[in-house]
Amino acid sequence: MENQTEEDKNEQTANRSSQPEIKSEVAIRITMMPRDTNSHGTVFGGIILSYIDVAGGVEAVRRTGHDRFVTVAMKEIIFLQPVFIGDLVSFYAETTKVGNTSVSIRVVVEAQRFGSHGQSVRVTEAEVVYVAINQYREKVKIGK
């Protein structure tokens, strides 16, 4: 970090301090590749949405022990920062509510910029609701 200017250090501190602490676990982490980008050189929003869905599903199974869920809702998602080729994207997930047949998961997405020596930015966050199903795709109580 010898080559890091005072301005760079202040910017990194500001990036970290403006983002609330994440108290959830990493559900998935992936490096974005050229196949994930649009014609503007940024990662498609739909790619991020897909990974949010997967991360939430991982958390739902991990926290409830139930092995089959379907996505029923993804609440408002606002993209705060773009994601670029080479960024290491982390999807943090935490359970916010467990009901009889449904579970709500908060997913926070952060990107560690490629070649930036650890600079991370908040990309987006979402609340995703899943419903437990059985092998016949019927809604069931969680754990049954």
TIMI-2910 file (N, C-alpha, C, CB; in pm, 1 decimal, decimal comma, always signed):
<rs>
+----------+----------+----------+----------+----------+----------+----------+----------+----------+----------+----------+----------+------+
!      n_x !      n_y !      n_z !     ca_x !     ca_y !     ca_z !      c_x !      c_y !      c_z !     cb_x !     cb_y !     cb_z ! resn !
+----------+----------+----------+----------+----------+----------+----------+----------+----------+----------+----------+----------+------+
!    +80,5 !   -117,9 !     +0,0 !     +0,0 !     +0,0 !     +0,0 !    +86,2 !   +126,2 !     +0,0 !    -92,3 !     -1,2 !   +118,4 !  Met !
!   +213,6 !   +112,8 !    -31,7 !   +303,3 !   +226,8 !    -31,7 !   +262,3 !   +331,1 !   -134,6 !   +444,7 !   +181,2 !    -57,9 !  Glu !
!   +212,7 !   +287,9 !   -251,1 !   +178,5 !   +379,3 !   -358,8 !    +41,3 !   +443,5 !   -341,1 !   +183,5 !   +306,8 !   -489,8 !  Asn !
!    -28,9 !   +410,4 !   -238,6 !   -163,9 !   +461,1 !   -217,0 !   -158,0 !   +604,4 !   -164,2 !   -241,3 !   +370,3 !   -118,9 !  Gln !
!   -228,2 !   +693,9 !   -232,2 !   -229,2 !   +833,7 !   -189,8 !   -325,5 !   +852,3 !    -73,6 !   -267,8 !   +926,3 !   -307,0 !  Thr !
!   -313,2 !   +966,8 !     -6,7 !   -403,6 !   +998,8 !   +104,2 !   -547,3 !  +1007,7 !    +53,7 !   -362,1 !  +1131,6 !   +172,4 !  Glu !
!   -565,3 !  +1061,4 !    -68,6 !   -699,6 !  +1072,5 !   -128,3 !   -761,0 !   +933,4 !   -148,9 !   -693,0 !  +1148,8 !   -263,9 !  Glu !
!   -679,6 !   +836,8 !   -197,5 !   -727,5 !   +699,7 !   -216,1 !   -770,9 !   +638,9 !    -83,7 !   -618,7 !   +613,1 !   -280,6 !  Asp !
!   -691,9 !   +661,2 !    +21,1 !   -725,1 !   +607,4 !   +152,6 !   -855,1 !   +666,5 !   +204,6 !   -612,0 !   +634,5 !   +251,3 !  Lys !
!   -872,6 !   +798,1 !   +187,0 !   -995,2 !   +864,3 !   +231,5 !  -1116,6 !   +813,6 !   +155,7 !   -983,0 !  +1015,0 !   +214,7 !  Asn !
!  -1102,3 !   +790,5 !    +24,3 !  -1213,2 !   +740,5 !    -56,8 !  -1253,3 !   +600,2 !    -12,6 !  -1175,4 !   +740,4 !   -205,7 !  Glu !
!  -1154,6 !   +514,2 !    +13,6 !  -1184,9 !   +378,8 !    +58,9 !  -1254,7 !   +381,3 !   +194,2 !  -1057,1 !   +295,0 !    +67,0 !  Gln !
!  -1209,1 !   +467,1 !   +285,0 !  -1272,7 !   +478,6 !   +415,8 !  -1416,2 !   +528,1 !   +400,1 !  -1192,5 !   +573,5 !   +507,2 !  Thr !
!  -1437,9 !   +625,3 !   +313,2 !  -1573,0 !   +677,7 !   +290,5 !  -1663,6 !   +569,8 !   +232,7 !  -1568,8 !   +799,3 !   +196,3 !  Ala !
!  -1612,8 !   +489,6 !   +139,4 !  -1692,3 !   +381,0 !    +82,3 !  -1735,9 !   +282,6 !   +189,1 !  -1613,5 !   +308,5 !    -25,9 !  Asn !
!  -1644,5 !   +247,9 !   +278,7 !  -1676,7 !   +151,6 !   +383,8 !  -1770,9 !   +211,3 !   +487,6 !  -1549,2 !   +102,8 !   +451,3 !  Arg !
!  -1748,2 !   +335,8 !   +527,3 !  -1826,6 !   +393,6 !   +634,9 !  -1967,8 !   +429,6 !   +591,3 !  -1757,5 !   +515,5 !   +688,5 !  Ser !
!  -1991,4 !   +451,6 !   +462,5 !  -2124,9 !   +487,4 !   +417,3 !  -2213,4 !   +364,2 !   +400,8 !  -2116,9 !   +563,9 !   +286,1 !  Ser !
!  -2157,3 !   +246,9 !   +413,5 !  -2233,2 !   +124,1 !   +397,6 !  -2254,7 !    +59,9 !   +533,5 !  -2161,6 !    +27,0 !   +302,1 !  Gln !
!  -2378,9 !    +22,2 !   +565,3 !  -2403,0 !    -42,4 !   +693,6 !  -2331,4 !   -177,3 !   +701,1 !  -2553,4 !    -60,7 !   +716,5 !  Pro !
!  -2300,2 !   -216,9 !   +822,4 !  -2236,6 !   -346,2 !   +843,8 !  -2326,0 !   -459,1 !   +793,2 !  -2204,2 !   -366,2 !   +992,6 !  Glu !
!  -2265,1 !   -558,1 !   +734,5 !  -2339,2 !   -674,7 !   +688,2 !  -2324,0 !   -782,8 !   +794,5 !  -2288,2 !   -724,3 !   +547,5 !  Ile !
!  -2436,4 !   -827,7 !   +848,7 !  -2433,6 !   -928,2 !   +954,3 !  -2473,6 !  -1064,8 !   +901,1 !  -2525,5 !   -887,8 !  +1068,7 !  Lys !
!  -2464,6 !  -1081,3 !   +771,8 !  -2505,9 !  -1206,3 !   +710,9 !  -2384,2 !  -1281,1 !   +658,8 !  -2606,6 !  -1181,0 !   +597,7 !  Ser !
!  -2408,4 !  -1402,3 !   +614,1 !  -2300,6 !  -1486,2 !   +562,6 !  -2295,4 !  -1480,3 !   +411,4 !  -2317,8 !  -1630,3 !   +608,8 !  Glu !
!  -2177,6 !  -1504,2 !   +356,5 !  -2166,0 !  -1511,6 !   +210,8 !  -2237,7 !  -1637,8 !   +165,6 !  -2015,5 !  -1511,4 !   +164,2 !  Val !
!  -2336,3 !  -1619,4 !    +77,8 !  -2407,5 !  -1734,3 !    +21,4 !  -2335,3 !  -1781,6 !   -104,4 !  -2555,6 !  -1698,1 !    -10,4 !  Ala !
!  -2294,5 !  -1686,5 !   -187,9 !  -2214,8 !  -1718,6 !   -306,9 !  -2120,0 !  -1602,9 !   -336,7 !  -2306,7 !  -1747,4 !   -429,9 !  Ile !
!  -2012,4 !  -1634,1 !   -407,4 !  -1913,9 !  -1534,2 !   -449,3 !  -1867,2 !  -1577,2 !   -588,4 !  -1791,8 !  -1522,7 !   -346,1 !  Arg !
!  -1866,5 !  -1482,1 !   -680,2 !  -1833,0 !  -1517,4 !   -818,4 !  -1761,9 !  -1402,0 !   -888,4 !  -1959,8 !  -1556,3 !   -896,1 !  Ile !
!  -1669,2 !  -1436,2 !   -977,5 !  -1601,9 !  -1336,1 !  -1060,1 !  -1680,9 !  -1318,9 !  -1189,3 !  -1454,0 !  -1377,2 !  -1090,1 !  Thr !
!  -1711,3 !  -1194,9 !  -1223,7 !  -1787,8 !  -1167,3 !  -1344,9 !  -1699,5 !  -1180,6 !  -1468,6 !  -1849,7 !  -1026,9 !  -1338,6 !  Met !
!  -1754,2 !  -1244,3 !  -1570,0 !  -1680,8 !  -1275,3 !  -1692,1 !  -1740,0 !  -1200,4 !  -1811,4 !  -1682,0 !  -1426,6 !  -1718,3 !  Met !
!  -1669,5 !  -1197,7 !  -1925,1 !  -1721,3 !  -1126,8 !  -2043,7 !  -1860,6 !  -1173,9 !  -2087,5 !  -1624,8 !  -1144,1 !  -2159,2 !  Pro !
!  -1892,6 !  -1300,5 !  -2069,6 !  -2023,5 !  -1351,9 !  -2111,7 !  -2138,3 !  -1287,2 !  -2033,1 !  -2028,2 !  -1504,2 !  -2094,5 !  Arg !
!  -2106,3 !  -1225,3 !  -1918,3 !  -2207,5 !  -1165,4 !  -1831,5 !  -2238,9 !  -1020,2 !  -1866,9 !  -2162,3 !  -1173,2 !  -1688,4 !  Asp !
!  -2170,1 !   -964,5 !  -1967,0 !  -2182,0 !   -820,6 !  -1992,1 !  -2276,0 !   -786,6 !  -2106,9 !  -2046,6 !   -762,9 !  -2020,6 !  Thr !
!  -2321,6 !   -661,0 !  -2103,9 !  -2402,9 !   -606,2 !  -2211,5 !  -2312,5 !   -528,2 !  -2307,2 !  -2516,2 !   -515,1 !  -2155,1 !  Asn !
!  -2372,0 !   -459,9 !  -2402,9 !  -2293,2 !   -387,1 !  -2502,9 !  -2224,3 !   -262,7 !  -2446,5 !  -2382,0 !   -346,9 !  -2618,1 !  Ser !
!  -2255,5 !   -225,8 !  -2324,0 !  -2192,8 !   -110,4 !  -2260,2 !  -2073,9 !   -150,4 !  -2173,2 !  -2294,8 !    -35,5 !  -2176,4 !  His !
!  -2046,6 !   -280,7 !  -2165,8 !  -1932,2 !   -328,4 !  -2088,2 !  -1960,0 !   -348,6 !  -1940,8 !  -1820,4 !   -233,9 !  -2102,7 !  Gly !
!  -2085,4 !   -339,8 !  -1901,2 !  -2121,2 !   -366,9 !  -1761,9 !  -2201,3 !   -496,5 !  -1755,8 !  -2202,4 !   -248,5 !  -1700,5 !  Thr !
!  -2206,6 !   -554,8 !  -1638,8 !  -2277,2 !   -681,6 !  -1621,7 !  -2427,5 !   -656,1 !  -1628,9 !  -2238,8 !   -749,3 !  -1486,5 !  Val !
!  -2497,9 !   -743,8 !  -1700,7 !  -2643,5 !   -736,1 !  -1711,7 !  -2706,5 !   -737,3 !  -1572,8 !  -2698,4 !   -852,9 !  -1796,9 !  Phe !
!  -2804,8 !   -653,2 !  -1551,9 !  -2879,4 !   -654,8 !  -1426,8 !  -2945,6 !   -789,4 !  -1403,1 !  -2983,9 !   -544,9 !  -1426,5 !  Gly !
!  -2990,8 !   -853,5 !  -1510,4 !  -3056,2 !   -983,7 !  -1498,3 !  -2963,5 !  -1092,0 !  -1444,5 !  -3110,2 !  -1026,0 !  -1632,2 !  Gly !
!  -2835,2 !  -1080,6 !  -1474,1 !  -2736,3 !  -1176,1 !  -1420,2 !  -2730,8 !  -1159,4 !  -1268,4 !  -2593,4 !  -1153,6 !  -1484,3 !  Ile !
!  -2725,0 !  -1034,4 !  -1223,2 !  -2721,1 !  -1007,2 !  -1079,1 !  -2849,7 !  -1056,7 !  -1013,1 !  -2701,5 !   -855,5 !  -1052,2 !  Ile !
!  -2964,9 !  -1032,2 !  -1075,2 !  -3092,9 !  -1078,9 !  -1020,3 !  -3094,5 !  -1231,0 !  -1006,7 !  -3209,6 !  -1032,7 !  -1109,4 !  Leu !
!  -3042,2 !  -1299,3 !  -1106,1 !  -3036,7 !  -1445,4 !  -1101,8 !  -2953,4 !  -1495,1 !   -984,3 !  -2979,9 !  -1499,8 !  -1232,3 !  Ser !
!  -2837,2 !  -1431,9 !   -963,1 !  -2752,8 !  -1472,0 !   -850,4 !  -2815,6 !  -1435,7 !   -716,2 !  -2615,7 !  -1407,3 !   -862,1 !  Tyr !
!  -2889,6 !  -1324,0 !   -711,0 !  -2962,7 !  -1289,5 !   -588,4 !  -3060,2 !  -1401,3 !   -554,5 !  -3038,1 !  -1154,3 !   -604,4 !  Ile !
!  -3130,6 !  -1451,2 !   -655,1 !  -3226,5 !  -1559,7 !   -635,4 !  -3156,5 !  -1685,5 !   -583,2 !  -3300,1 !  -1590,5 !   -767,1 !  Asp !
!  -3043,4 !  -1718,6 !   -641,0 !  -2967,4 !  -1836,3 !   -596,8 !  -2917,7 !  -1817,2 !   -453,1 !  -2847,7 !  -1862,7 !   -691,8 !  Val !
!  -2861,0 !  -1699,6 !   -423,6 !  -2808,7 !  -1672,3 !   -289,2 !  -2919,2 !  -1681,5 !   -184,7 !  -2743,0 !  -1533,6 !   -284,1 !  Ala !
!  -3034,9 !  -1626,1 !   -215,1 !  -3147,6 !  -1634,7 !   -122,9 !  -3192,2 !  -1777,9 !   -101,6 !  -3263,4 !  -1552,2 !   -173,9 !  Gly !
!  -3192,5 !  -1856,5 !   -208,3 !  -3229,0 !  -1998,0 !   -197,2 !  -3131,4 !  -2075,5 !   -111,0 !  -3236,4 !  -2061,1 !   -334,6 !  Gly !
!  -3003,1 !  -2045,3 !   -124,4 !  -2900,6 !  -2109,6 !    -41,0 !  -2928,6 !  -2080,3 !   +106,1 !  -2757,9 !  -2060,6 !    -80,1 !  Val !
!  -2957,5 !  -1954,2 !   +136,3 !  -2984,8 !  -1914,4 !   +274,4 !  -3112,3 !  -1979,6 !   +326,5 !  -2995,7 !  -1762,3 !   +284,7 !  Glu !
!  -3216,8 !  -1985,8 !   +244,8 !  -3343,5 !  -2046,4 !   +287,4 !  -3323,3 !  -2191,4 !   +328,9 !  -3447,8 !  -2038,1 !   +174,9 !  Ala !
!  -3251,2 !  -2267,4 !   +249,4 !  -3224,1 !  -2408,2 !   +281,7 !  -3134,5 !  -2417,6 !   +404,7 !  -3158,0 !  -2480,6 !   +161,5 !  Val !
!  -3030,7 !  -2335,0 !   +409,3 !  -2934,8 !  -2338,1 !   +520,1 !  -3003,3 !  -2309,2 !   +654,0 !  -2822,2 !  -2236,4 !   +495,7 !  Arg !
!  -3092,9 !  -2212,5 !   +657,4 !  -3155,4 !  -2171,4 !   +783,2 !  -3275,6 !  -2254,9 !   +825,8 !  -3197,4 !  -2030,2 !   +772,5 !  Arg !
!  -3345,3 !  -2315,4 !   +730,7 !  -3467,9 !  -2387,7 !   +766,9 !  -3451,4 !  -2539,0 !   +764,4 !  -3579,4 !  -2348,7 !   +673,8 !  Thr !
!  -3354,1 !  -2588,1 !   +688,4 !  -3338,3 !  -2731,7 !   +673,2 !  -3433,6 !  -2791,6 !   +570,0 !  -3358,8 !  -2798,7 !   +805,6 !  Gly !
!  -3527,3 !  -2711,2 !   +521,4 !  -3618,8 !  -2758,9 !   +417,0 !  -3542,4 !  -2755,7 !   +284,7 !  -3750,9 !  -2670,7 !   +409,7 !  His !
!  -3563,0 !  -2854,8 !   +198,5 !  -3478,2 !  -2864,0 !    +80,0 !  -3540,0 !  -2816,3 !    -51,0 !  -3436,6 !  -3002,6 !    +63,2 !  Asp !
!  -3666,6 !  -2772,9 !    -50,7 !  -3727,9 !  -2726,9 !   -175,7 !  -3805,5 !  -2597,9 !   -153,5 !  -3820,8 !  -2835,1 !   -233,4 !  Arg !
!  -3766,9 !  -2497,1 !   -229,4 !  -3835,1 !  -2367,1 !   -224,8 !  -3854,5 !  -2316,3 !   -366,4 !  -3754,7 !  -2264,0 !   -140,2 !  Phe !
!  -3956,9 !  -2234,0 !   -383,3 !  -3974,3 !  -2159,1 !   -507,6 !  -3979,5 !  -2010,9 !   -472,0 !  -4104,3 !  -2204,0 !   -584,8 !  Val !
!  -3932,5 !  -1929,1 !   -563,7 !  -3933,8 !  -1784,6 !   -543,4 !  -4073,2 !  -1732,1 !   -575,5 !  -3825,9 !  -1714,2 !   -631,4 !  Thr !
!  -4130,2 !  -1653,7 !   -484,1 !  -4261,3 !  -1594,6 !   -510,6 !  -4256,2 !  -1442,6 !   -522,2 !  -4358,2 !  -1633,7 !   -401,5 !  Val !
!  -4154,3 !  -1379,4 !   -465,7 !  -4145,2 !  -1233,5 !   -475,5 !  -4001,5 !  -1187,3 !   -457,8 !  -4235,5 !  -1166,5 !   -370,9 !  Ala !
!  -3968,9 !  -1083,0 !   -530,5 !  -3842,1 !  -1013,5 !   -514,3 !  -3880,4 !   -866,5 !   -506,4 !  -3738,6 !  -1044,0 !   -633,4 !  Met !
!  -3859,0 !   -807,6 !   -390,8 !  -3903,5 !   -669,0 !   -370,6 !  -3814,0 !   -572,5 !   -447,8 !  -3903,5 !   -633,0 !   -220,1 !  Lys !
!  -3847,2 !   -446,0 !   -444,9 !  -3777,7 !   -344,2 !   -522,9 !  -3625,7 !   -358,0 !   -515,6 !  -3818,3 !   -206,8 !   -475,4 !  Glu !
!  -3564,6 !   -348,9 !   -633,7 !  -3419,4 !   -357,8 !   -642,9 !  -3369,7 !   -234,3 !   -716,2 !  -3374,2 !   -489,0 !   -715,6 !  Ile !
!  -3278,9 !   -163,1 !   -652,7 !  -3220,1 !    -44,3 !   -713,3 !  -3070,4 !    -69,6 !   -725,2 !  -3250,4 !    +85,6 !   -628,9 !  Ile !
!  -3019,4 !    -59,0 !   -847,1 !  -2877,0 !    -77,6 !   -868,8 !  -2805,2 !    +53,2 !   -837,9 !  -2848,1 !   -124,2 !  -1014,2 !  Phe !
!  -2715,6 !    +48,0 !   -739,8 !  -2644,4 !   +166,6 !   -693,3 !  -2513,0 !   +188,9 !   -767,4 !  -2617,8 !   +155,6 !   -545,3 !  Leu !
!  -2449,8 !    +79,3 !   -807,5 !  -2321,2 !    +84,2 !   -876,5 !  -2319,6 !    -22,3 !   -985,7 !  -2203,1 !    +63,4 !   -776,8 !  Gln !
!  -2248,8 !     +2,9 !  -1095,2 !  -2235,4 !   -101,1 !  -1198,4 !  -2137,3 !   -209,3 !  -1153,6 !  -2188,7 !    -39,2 !  -1332,2 !  Pro !
!  -2144,1 !   -322,4 !  -1219,9 !  -2049,5 !   -431,7 !  -1198,5 !  -1976,3 !   -452,0 !  -1330,6 !  -2122,1 !   -564,8 !  -1150,4 !  Val !
!  -1845,0 !   -471,7 !  -1322,8 !  -1762,0 !   -482,1 !  -1441,9 !  -1697,2 !   -620,4 !  -1453,2 !  -1654,5 !   -373,7 !  -1440,5 !  Phe !
!  -1648,4 !   -650,6 !  -1571,6 !  -1573,7 !   -774,7 !  -1594,3 !  -1458,8 !   -780,4 !  -1493,7 !  -1519,8 !   -783,0 !  -1742,1 !  Ile !
!  -1442,4 !   -895,6 !  -1431,5 !  -1333,1 !   -915,9 !  -1337,3 !  -1366,4 !   -883,1 !  -1193,2 !  -1218,0 !   -835,2 !  -1378,6 !  Gly !
!  -1476,3 !   -811,0 !  -1170,0 !  -1515,7 !   -782,1 !  -1031,7 !  -1549,8 !   -911,6 !   -959,4 !  -1636,1 !   -684,9 !  -1027,7 !  Asp !
!  -1509,2 !   -920,4 !   -834,4 !  -1546,0 !  -1032,8 !   -749,1 !  -1671,6 !   -991,8 !   -674,0 !  -1429,5 !  -1072,6 !   -650,1 !  Leu !
!  -1782,8 !  -1056,3 !   -705,1 !  -1912,4 !  -1015,0 !   -650,9 !  -1953,6 !  -1112,2 !   -541,2 !  -2020,8 !  -1008,8 !   -762,6 !  Val !
!  -1986,4 !  -1056,4 !   -424,9 !  -2029,9 !  -1135,1 !   -309,6 !  -2177,0 !  -1109,2 !   -284,1 !  -1946,1 !  -1101,3 !   -183,8 !  Ser !
!  -2249,0 !  -1217,3 !   -258,1 !  -2391,5 !  -1212,0 !   -229,1 !  -2409,8 !  -1259,0 !    -85,6 !  -2474,9 !  -1299,5 !   -329,8 !  Phe !
!  -2433,9 !  -1164,2 !     +5,1 !  -2452,1 !  -1193,3 !   +146,4 !  -2601,3 !  -1213,5 !   +171,5 !  -2394,2 !  -1078,7 !   +236,2 !  Tyr !
!  -2636,7 !  -1313,9 !   +249,6 !  -2778,1 !  -1342,5 !   +272,5 !  -2805,3 !  -1364,4 !   +420,9 !  -2822,0 !  -1465,6 !   +191,8 !  Ala !
!  -2920,6 !  -1314,1 !   +464,7 !  -2964,5 !  -1337,6 !   +601,1 !  -3115,6 !  -1355,8 !   +601,4 !  -2922,3 !  -1221,2 !   +694,6 !  Glu !
!  -3161,6 !  -1445,5 !   +687,3 !  -3304,0 !  -1470,7 !   +701,8 !  -3364,4 !  -1360,8 !   +787,1 !  -3330,4 !  -1610,1 !   +764,1 !  Thr !
!  -3472,6 !  -1301,0 !   +736,9 !  -3539,2 !  -1195,2 !   +812,3 !  -3670,8 !  -1242,3 !   +872,9 !  -3563,9 !  -1075,3 !   +723,0 !  Thr !
!  -3731,8 !  -1346,2 !   +815,7 !  -3858,8 !  -1395,4 !   +868,8 !  -3881,9 !  -1538,8 !   +820,9 !  -3976,7 !  -1303,3 !   +825,4 !  Lys !
!  -3926,4 !  -1622,5 !   +913,0 !  -3966,6 !  -1758,9 !   +877,9 !  -4112,1 !  -1775,1 !   +920,6 !  -3873,6 !  -1867,3 !   +946,7 !  Val !
!  -4197,4 !  -1805,2 !   +824,9 !  -4338,4 !  -1829,1 !   +853,5 !  -4369,1 !  -1977,5 !   +848,1 !  -4427,3 !  -1753,0 !   +755,0 !  Gly !
!  -4497,0 !  -2011,0 !   +835,6 !  -4536,8 !  -2152,1 !   +826,3 !  -4494,2 !  -2215,6 !   +694,4 !  -4687,4 !  -2164,9 !   +842,5 !  Asn !
!  -4514,9 !  -2141,3 !   +585,0 !  -4483,3 !  -2195,7 !   +452,7 !  -4384,4 !  -2110,8 !   +375,5 !  -4608,7 !  -2210,6 !   +372,3 !  Thr !
!  -4351,1 !  -1991,9 !   +427,0 !  -4262,7 !  -1902,2 !   +352,4 !  -4146,3 !  -1854,2 !   +438,3 !  -4341,1 !  -1782,4 !   +299,7 !  Ser !
!  -4045,9 !  -1806,3 !   +369,1 !  -3928,4 !  -1750,3 !   +434,7 !  -3885,7 !  -1626,7 !   +355,9 !  -3811,7 !  -1855,5 !   +443,9 !  Val !
!  -3848,0 !  -1520,6 !   +428,8 !  -3800,0 !  -1397,0 !   +366,9 !  -3650,4 !  -1385,3 !   +391,1 !  -3875,1 !  -1272,4 !   +423,1 !  Ser !
!  -3579,1 !  -1352,5 !   +285,6 !  -3433,1 !  -1345,0 !   +289,8 !  -3388,8 !  -1208,5 !   +238,4 !  -3368,6 !  -1459,4 !   +205,9 !  Ile !
!  -3297,8 !  -1144,7 !   +309,8 !  -3235,0 !  -1020,1 !   +263,5 !  -3101,8 !  -1057,0 !   +200,3 !  -3215,6 !   -916,5 !   +381,7 !  Arg !
!  -3081,2 !  -1011,5 !    +78,0 !  -2956,1 !  -1037,4 !     +6,7 !  -2889,6 !   -903,4 !    -24,3 !  -2981,4 !  -1119,6 !   -124,8 !  Val !
!  -2765,1 !   -889,5 !    +16,9 !  -2685,5 !   -769,3 !     -9,0 !  -2575,1 !   -807,8 !   -106,9 !  -2625,5 !   -708,9 !   +124,6 !  Val !
!  -2558,6 !   -725,3 !   -209,4 !  -2460,3 !   -754,2 !   -313,9 !  -2349,4 !   -649,7 !   -309,8 !  -2527,3 !   -757,3 !   -453,9 !  Val !
!  -2227,1 !   -697,2 !   -302,0 !  -2109,7 !   -609,1 !   -305,0 !  -2013,3 !   -657,4 !   -411,8 !  -2039,4 !   -604,4 !   -166,3 !  Glu !
!  -1943,8 !   -562,8 !   -474,3 !  -1843,6 !   -595,6 !   -575,3 !  -1708,1 !   -544,4 !   -530,9 !  -1881,5 !   -536,1 !   -712,5 !  Ala !
!  -1611,1 !   -634,6 !   -533,2 !  -1473,0 !   -594,3 !   -508,9 !  -1413,2 !   -567,4 !   -646,4 !  -1390,8 !   -705,0 !   -428,4 !  Gln !
!  -1372,5 !   -444,8 !   -667,3 !  -1324,9 !   -403,7 !   -798,7 !  -1196,0 !   -475,4 !   -837,3 !  -1303,4 !   -253,5 !   -801,6 !  Arg !
!  -1193,8 !   -525,2 !   -959,3 !  -1077,0 !   -594,3 !  -1013,1 !   -958,4 !   -498,3 !  -1017,7 !  -1106,7 !   -651,4 !  -1154,1 !  Phe !
!   -847,6 !   -541,1 !   -960,7 !   -724,9 !   -462,0 !   -965,0 !   -723,2 !   -339,9 !   -875,4 !   -700,5 !   -418,9 !  -1102,4 !  Gly !
!   -815,4 !   -332,0 !   -779,8 !   -824,2 !   -210,7 !   -697,2 !   -773,5 !   -231,8 !   -555,0 !   -967,3 !   -162,1 !   -692,3 !  Ser !
!   -711,1 !   -343,5 !   -528,5 !   -654,8 !   -371,3 !   -396,5 !   -759,7 !   -368,0 !   -286,2 !   -545,7 !   -271,8 !   -365,2 !  His !
!   -873,3 !   -432,5 !   -311,3 !   -972,2 !   -449,2 !   -206,2 !  -1084,1 !   -347,7 !   -200,8 !   -905,2 !   -448,1 !    -80,1 !  Gly !
!  -1089,8 !   -252,6 !   -294,4 !  -1200,3 !   -156,2 !   -291,7 !  -1331,5 !   -228,5 !   -319,0 !  -1177,9 !    -42,7 !   -395,7 !  Gln !
!  -1426,8 !   -214,7 !   -227,6 !  -1558,4 !   -276,1 !   -243,1 !  -1665,2 !   -169,2 !   -252,7 !  -1588,5 !   -371,1 !   -126,4 !  Ser !
!  -1766,8 !   -196,0 !   -333,7 !  -1880,7 !   -105,7 !   -345,6 !  -2008,5 !   -184,8 !   -326,5 !  -1880,9 !    -33,1 !   -482,6 !  Val !
!  -2108,2 !   -120,5 !   -268,5 !  -2241,2 !   -180,5 !   -256,7 !  -2307,7 !   -169,3 !   -393,0 !  -2327,8 !   -110,4 !   -144,4 !  Arg !
!  -2353,7 !   -281,2 !   -445,9 !  -2418,5 !   -283,6 !   -577,5 !  -2569,5 !   -269,6 !   -562,8 !  -2384,2 !   -413,9 !   -652,7 !  Val !
!  -2628,7 !   -351,1 !   -476,6 !  -2772,7 !   -348,1 !   -455,4 !  -2806,5 !   -435,0 !   -335,9 !  -2849,2 !   -395,6 !   -581,4 !  Thr !
!  -2932,8 !   -438,5 !   -301,2 !  -2982,4 !   -534,2 !   -203,5 !  -3127,0 !   -563,5 !   -237,2 !  -2967,9 !   -480,6 !    -57,7 !  Glu !
!  -3175,8 !   -676,2 !   -187,1 !  -3313,0 !   -717,2 !   -217,8 !  -3369,2 !   -801,6 !   -105,2 !  -3318,6 !   -795,0 !   -350,3 !  Ala !
!  -3500,4 !   -798,4 !    -93,5 !  -3569,6 !   -893,3 !     -6,8 !  -3640,0 !   -991,2 !    -98,6 !  -3671,1 !   -821,7 !    +91,4 !  Glu !
!  -3614,3 !  -1119,6 !    -75,7 !  -3671,0 !  -1225,1 !   -159,7 !  -3755,6 !  -1316,0 !    -71,7 !  -3558,9 !  -1306,4 !   -233,0 !  Val !
!  -3873,4 !  -1351,7 !   -121,7 !  -3964,4 !  -1437,8 !    -47,4 !  -3975,0 !  -1571,1 !   -121,1 !  -4105,1 !  -1370,9 !    -30,7 !  Val !
!  -3958,2 !  -1678,2 !    -45,4 !  -3965,7 !  -1814,5 !    -98,8 !  -4076,6 !  -1890,6 !    -28,4 !  -3830,4 !  -1888,3 !    -82,4 !  Tyr !
!  -4138,7 !  -1984,4 !   -100,1 !  -4240,0 !  -2071,4 !    -41,5 !  -4188,2 !  -2214,7 !    -47,8 !  -4377,5 !  -2057,4 !   -115,7 !  Val !
!  -4207,2 !  -2287,2 !    +61,9 !  -4165,0 !  -2427,0 !    +69,8 !  -4259,9 !  -2513,8 !    -12,9 !  -4161,1 !  -2475,4 !   +217,7 !  Ala !
!  -4202,8 !  -2608,2 !    -85,5 !  -4282,8 !  -2703,2 !   -163,5 !  -4233,6 !  -2844,9 !   -138,4 !  -4276,5 !  -2670,0 !   -314,7 !  Ile !
!  -4315,8 !  -2942,4 !   -179,8 !  -4274,9 !  -3082,6 !   -170,5 !  -4232,8 !  -3132,9 !   -308,7 !  -4390,0 !  -3170,2 !   -112,9 !  Asn !
!  -4208,8 !  -3263,0 !   -319,8 !  -4162,0 !  -3319,6 !   -446,2 !  -4266,8 !  -3311,4 !   -556,6 !  -4121,2 !  -3463,5 !   -425,9 !  Gln !
!  -4392,4 !  -3283,0 !   -521,0 !  -4500,2 !  -3269,5 !   -620,2 !  -4528,3 !  -3123,4 !   -653,2 !  -4628,2 !  -3336,3 !   -569,1 !  Tyr !
!  -4440,3 !  -3036,8 !   -606,7 !  -4451,5 !  -2891,4 !   -627,8 !  -4571,4 !  -2829,7 !   -559,3 !  -4458,6 !  -2861,4 !   -774,5 !  Arg !
!  -4614,9 !  -2890,9 !   -450,7 !  -4726,4 !  -2839,8 !   -371,4 !  -4671,3 !  -2762,0 !   -252,0 !  -4819,0 !  -2955,9 !   -324,0 !  Glu !
!  -4738,2 !  -2652,9 !   -218,5 !  -4697,1 !  -2573,3 !   -102,8 !  -4714,1 !  -2656,3 !    +23,7 !  -4779,1 !  -2441,5 !    -93,6 !  Lys !
!  -4613,5 !  -2652,6 !   +111,0 !  -4615,6 !  -2728,3 !   +236,2 !  -4559,9 !  -2642,5 !   +348,6 !  -4534,8 !  -2859,9 !   +223,1 !  Val !
!  -4581,3 !  -2687,0 !   +471,0 !  -4519,7 !  -2620,5 !   +585,8 !  -4369,8 !  -2645,4 !   +581,6 !  -4580,8 !  -2671,0 !   +720,4 !  Lys !
!  -4295,9 !  -2546,4 !   +625,6 !  -4150,4 !  -2560,1 !   +627,3 !  -4113,4 !  -2673,6 !   +720,5 !  -4081,4 !  -2427,7 !   +671,3 !  Ile !
!  -4025,3 !  -2761,3 !   +671,7 !  -3981,2 !  -2876,5 !   +751,0 !  -4059,2 !  -3002,4 !   +725,0 !  -3989,6 !  -2844,5 !   +894,9 !  Gly !
!  -4166,7 !  -2994,7 !   +648,6 !  -4249,7 !  -3114,0 !   +622,2 !  -4211,4 !  -3177,2 !   +490,3 !  -4399,4 !  -3077,9 !   +621,3 !  Lys !
+----------+----------+----------+----------+----------+----------+----------+----------+----------+----------+----------+----------+------+
</rs>
